[in-house]
Amino acid sequence: MGKEKAIQAAILVCNLVEPPFKPNYTEIARNHSTDDFTINRTTLSKRHRVKTTSHQEYISEVSRALTNTQEEELVRCIKRYSARNIHPTTKMVQNFAEEICGFELSKNWVGRFLDRHMDLRTGYLRNIENARSKAEFVPSFILFYELLVYALETYNITKENIYNWDEKGFMMGISHSTKRVMSKEAYTSGRNRQASQDGSREFITLLACICADGTYIPPALIYTGNGHDLLDTWIRDLQDEDIPQKTGEKNINSAFLKTGIWPLNTRLVVHVISHRPPTPRQYEKGELKTPKISKAIRRFQREFRLEPTNAKRDKLFNAYEELSAHVSILTSKARGLEDALKQKGEKKRARPLNLIGEESTGSAQLFSPGRIRKAQEFQALQDAEKEKERDAIATHKRIQRQIERDAREERKQNEAIQKVAKKLELAEDRARKKEAERESINARKRKKEELYTLPQSPKKIRTSYQIKARKEVVEVEEDDAEIPVIKIGRGRQIRLPQRFKSE
């Protein structure tokens, strides 16, 4: 046990002493000292009271981009990806770290990070499809080799009659080996020598056939698709001289040897796949576990409120750093997936390469390099014809646009002339209406003046005799009435005012 582990064990013993009592730092430091190192009483006291920290923690908090807790979370993330056969590249690891710390790191940071963590290492891996990666099931491999042994022994099959016929779908840009970061246990076990990738869909496929004696059949290219849309970008770099370099007798024999088919060795593959799962970390007695889930965090907070200690506080801080780093990694992963979806939507399709104008027979299409060159020449002629057609269409469109432009100008001029003529016509109509209204007013005035100038008959003057004749005096025979009642011609009674009445 190293000195730092001994100090941590001594701090755990100090935490067991409940207040108001104080731990005996001298005795505890003496009990945890060995012949190789001695723990000072002052050092233990300051470390227990969180006055100082270890040199490693100081370096991680001051000099490094990530703290020890954040780096441990990043290591766990890499191991999780390795367990799923998805080994991140060095650039991905750097992106995860930059997402956690929030600033750009240097190009050598990943190398220093791997040097600090001996359980990680790098390696160049060959890509493998997801379906093949998920099919690595030990009972299936055992059954396959049992059937293989039975067939070889029953029918006395020799290596001259053992062929491997396989197809490979090319995914341009990611088919080459890449440098990956993985756990050391995954690399040394030999089970993770390939990086998982998406399977072949509508890409060009290579058919290869090799024999266990080192011979081979020349490969062929085949593809499946609607409308025979072979893309020229798939076979642009294919050359005949590249085939013999990869199909040597030594290389073929090595391929059969690694798979355990010839010479027959069933344990070679089964032993690699059947691996023991990693042993989880064993916590020492009295050591607190860092809460990771919400329920554990709430329970830990209740315990901290009831009995607050420095150890529990540190565990809460560690949980915060780990969860924060985990969220940053997930955020970076989600952003990368969103960018991939956007790029997939914006990706332009490549040009279809027609088979030199041949009609399809509905069977599988095999292409030799000569036929590919003819197809490329035929495609070049088609491109030239299409270019001429595009030029003719562009010229025709240019002429049509000029004709339409002239027609628009003429239409605008006619509309302007019609607008001016309409304005003049409206002005003349308004002038005629005003003149007619003026004539009507003048006629009414003249008629009224003529009426005033005609001779009028004199008004008949009534005489006093006529006025008196229309009045009658009616005497009312009443005993008390002394005043006569006067009525006008129409019979209406005239009442004498009170002031003219005699008393």
Rosetta blueprint (number, residue, H / E / L):
1 M L
2 G L
3 K H
4 E H
5 K H
6 A H
7 I H
8 Q H
9 A H
10 A H
11 I H
12 L H
13 V H
14 C H
15 N H
16 L L
17 V L
18 E L
19 P L
20 P L
21 F L
22 K L
23 P L
24 N L
25 Y H
26 T H
27 E H
28 I H
29 A H
30 R H
31 N H
32 H L
33 S L
34 T L
35 D L
36 D L
37 F L
38 T L
39 I L
40 N L
41 R H
42 T H
43 T H
44 L H
45 S H
46 K H
47 R H
48 H H
49 R L
50 V L
51 K L
52 T L
53 T L
54 S L
55 H H
56 Q H
57 E H
58 Y H
59 I H
60 S H
61 E H
62 V H
63 S L
64 R L
65 A L
66 L L
67 T L
68 N H
69 T H
70 Q H
71 E H
72 E H
73 E H
74 L H
75 V H
76 R H
77 C H
78 I H
79 K H
80 R H
81 Y H
82 S H
83 A H
84 R L
85 N L
86 I L
87 H L
88 P L
89 T E
90 T H
91 K H
92 M H
93 V H
94 Q H
95 N H
96 F H
97 A H
98 E H
99 E H
100 I H
101 C H
102 G L
103 F L
104 E L
105 L L
106 S L
107 K L
108 N L
109 W H
110 V H
111 G H
112 R H
113 F H
114 L H
115 D H
116 R H
117 H L
118 M L
119 D L
120 L E
121 R E
122 T E
123 G E
124 Y E
125 L E
126 R E
127 N E
128 I E
129 E E
130 N H
131 A H
132 R H
133 S H
134 K H
135 A L
136 E L
137 F L
138 V H
139 P H
140 S H
141 F H
142 I H
143 L H
144 F H
145 Y H
146 E H
147 L H
148 L H
149 V H
150 Y H
151 A H
152 L H
153 E H
154 T H
155 Y H
156 N L
157 I L
158 T L
159 K H
160 E H
161 N H
162 I L
163 Y E
164 N E
165 W E
166 D E
167 E E
168 K E
169 G E
170 F L
171 M L
172 M L
173 G L
174 I L
175 S L
176 H L
177 S L
178 T E
179 K E
180 R E
181 V E
182 M E
183 S E
184 K H
185 E H
186 A H
187 Y H
188 T H
189 S H
190 G L
191 R L
192 N L
193 R L
194 Q E
195 A E
196 S E
197 Q E
198 D L
199 G L
200 S L
201 R L
202 E L
203 F L
204 I L
205 T E
206 L E
207 L E
208 A E
209 C E
210 I E
211 C E
212 A L
213 D L
214 G L
215 T L
216 Y E
217 I E
218 P E
219 P E
220 A E
221 L E
222 I E
223 Y L
224 T L
225 G L
226 N L
227 G L
228 H L
229 D L
230 L E
231 L E
232 D L
233 T L
234 W L
235 I L
236 R L
237 D L
238 L L
239 Q L
240 D H
241 E H
242 D H
243 I H
244 P H
245 Q H
246 K H
247 T L
248 G L
249 E H
250 K H
251 N H
252 I H
253 N H
254 S H
255 A H
256 F H
257 L H
258 K H
259 T L
260 G L
261 I L
262 W L
263 P L
264 L L
265 N L
266 T L
267 R H
268 L H
269 V H
270 V H
271 H H
272 V H
273 I H
274 S L
275 H L
276 R L
277 P L
278 P L
279 T L
280 P L
281 R L
282 Q L
283 Y L
284 E L
285 K L
286 G L
287 E L
288 L L
289 K L
290 T L
291 P L
292 K L
293 I L
294 S H
295 K H
296 A H
297 I H
298 R H
299 R H
300 F H
301 Q H
302 R H
303 E H
304 F H
305 R H
306 L H
307 E L
308 P L
309 T L
310 N H
311 A H
312 K H
313 R H
314 D H
315 K H
316 L H
317 F H
318 N H
319 A H
320 Y H
321 E H
322 E H
323 L H
324 S H
325 A H
326 H H
327 V H
328 S H
329 I H
330 L H
331 T H
332 S H
333 K H
334 A H
335 R H
336 G H
337 L H
338 E H
339 D H
340 A H
341 L H
342 K H
343 Q H
344 K H
345 G H
346 E H
347 K L
348 K L
349 R L
350 A L
351 R L
352 P E
353 L E
354 N L
355 L L
356 I L
357 G L
358 E L
359 E L
360 S L
361 T L
362 G L
363 S L
364 A L
365 Q L
366 L L
367 F E
368 S L
369 P H
370 G H
371 R H
372 I H
373 R H
374 K H
375 A H
376 Q H
377 E H
378 F H
379 Q H
380 A H
381 L H
382 Q H
383 D H
384 A H
385 E H
386 K H
387 E H
388 K H
389 E H
390 R H
391 D H
392 A H
393 I H
394 A H
395 T H
396 H H
397 K H
398 R H
399 I H
400 Q H
401 R H
402 Q H
403 I H
404 E H
405 R H
406 D H
407 A H
408 R H
409 E H
410 E H
411 R H
412 K H
413 Q H
414 N H
415 E H
416 A H
417 I H
418 Q H
419 K H
420 V H
421 A H
422 K H
423 K H
424 L H
425 E H
426 L H
427 A H
428 E H
429 D H
430 R H
431 A H
432 R H
433 K H
434 K H
435 E H
436 A H
437 E H
438 R H
439 E H
440 S H
441 I H
442 N H
443 A H
444 R H
445 K H
446 R H
447 K H
448 K H
449 E H
450 E H
451 L H
452 Y H
453 T H
454 L L
455 P L
456 Q L
457 S L
458 P L
459 K L
460 K L
461 I L
462 R L
463 T L
464 S H
465 Y H
466 Q H
467 I H
468 K H
469 A H
470 R L
471 K L
472 E E
473 V E
474 V E
475 E L
476 V L
477 E L
478 E L
479 D L
480 D L
481 A L
482 E L
483 I L
484 P L
485 V E
486 I E
487 K E
488 I L
489 G L
490 R L
491 G L
492 R L
493 Q E
494 I E
495 R L
496 L L
497 P L
498 Q H
499 R H
500 F H
501 K L
502 S L
503 E L
